[in-house]
Amino acid sequence: MAQRVIVTGGSGKAGRGVVRDLQERGHEVLNVDRRTSPESTGPDSAVPFLPADLTDLGQTIEAFSAGVWGRAPDAVVHFAAIPSPVHATPHEVFRTNVLSTHAVFSAAARLGIRRVVWASSETTLGLPFDRAPDYAPVDEAHVHPETSYALSKVLGEEMARQFSRWSGMTILGLRLSNVMVRHDYERFPDFWDDPHARRWNLWGYVDESHVSQAVALALEVDLEGADSFIIAAADTVMWRESRDLMAEVFPGVPVAESVSGCDTLLSIDKARRVLGYAPEFSWRSLHEG
């Protein structure tokens, strides 16, 4: 069923793909961000754009309540954030991400919006893995925030639980792996000779198409409450088999018997089971032959 959906951070790397995909699925979309994207530029642009500082609750409520429809949307996809620990000081990362997530959840609750899908992060799992994981594949229970960025996402997940409890709103967090668009795969050969180069996230990645699929599923799935899901590709960035990588880089860490070949070490079992997530694209299709 077509919905009116606000996408915060729709000008960002992952957000732009989500906006396009939602439009292709027949949804009406509004991009709320601090900056425009090429798709949101000009009076005849395909994607309506509304500038707002989402760390400001007043601006967030105004953007969500008026928008381009004159009323609140059916759902919000919240991707606006400082995207990694290295994009600002630890304090600024934490402040911006926690305040914006609080403002989005608060505005949605006040306006009676029934569903929010938001970008949590793989960093909640213990990235960078300077400390070896407890087991592999790591799943949603493996929560070891090591940076202010990761901590901001863990606190976002706790806020989601409490806002859902207060309001009855469904809030689903997507713990996204390292997002790749098609030109990023040109860099993958640089990883293959050194298994330590990508140890920091257990050699994981997620394609923009996987992110868009997960968002679309999370908007439609019959769920109540708050929950979080790891969203990654089904494989790693390496040609070497996952068990070999773990044995060399993280010896002694138990690896599940189900892992074979180049299977991901970021467990997507919960997303498959609950959301119906099925990441078919692999970078290997661009490098084989």
C-alpha positions, 0 to 999 in steps of 0.5 A: 500500500502506498504511503507518505514517507518522510526520509531524514538524511535523504541526501546522504549516501544510503538515504538517496538510494532509499528515496529512489527505491521508495518512489519506485515502489509507489510511495510519496517521499519527502527528503528532510535534510540540511542539504539537498541532493541532485534529485532534490534540486530545482522546482521540478525535481522528482524528490520534494526537499525540506531543509531542517536541523533535526537536532532542533525539536521545534524544526523537526515537529514543523517539518513532520507536521507540515511537510508538503502534504499539510499533515503528518506522514504515515511513516518516517525513515530516519537516516540523518546523522553524523555517519561515522566516528571519524566525521567529527569530534566524539562529543559532536558525533554523540551530541548530534546523533542522540539529539536528532534521534530523540527529536525524530522519535519525539516528533513522531510520537507527538504527531501520532505517526505510527512507524519509524524505521531508522539507521542504527549501526553495525558499530553497536556490535563491537567495531572496530574489532580491536577486541576479538568478538565473543563468537562469530557470526556476531548477532544482535545480542553482541553489544559492545559499543567502543566509540561515542558513535556506537554509544549514540546508536545503542542509546538510540535503540534504548530510546526506541524501546521507551518511546514505543512503550510510551506511544505504542509506535513501532520503531525498527532499527537497522544495524547497517553494515558498511554501505557500498554503492556500485563504484565502491566495489572498484576498491575491493581488490585492495583488501584481498592481500591483507586479511587484517585490512578489514578485520575492523568489521569482520570483512562485512559490507552492505549494498545500497540495494540491500539497505533499500530492501530492508527499509521497504520490508521494515515499513510493511512488516506486521510488528509492534514495539521496538526492535533492531536487526543487523543488515549486511550482505550475505557474504564478506568482501574477501575471496578467502573463506570466512573460517580461514579468515577467523582462524588467522585473525581471531584464533580461538573465537568460536565460529558457528558450524553453519558458516561455510564458504565466504558467508557473512560473519555479521549474522542476518538470520534475524532479519531474514526470519522476521523481516523476510530480508533476502540480500541477493546482490553480491559484489562477486557478480562484478568481479567474476569472469 
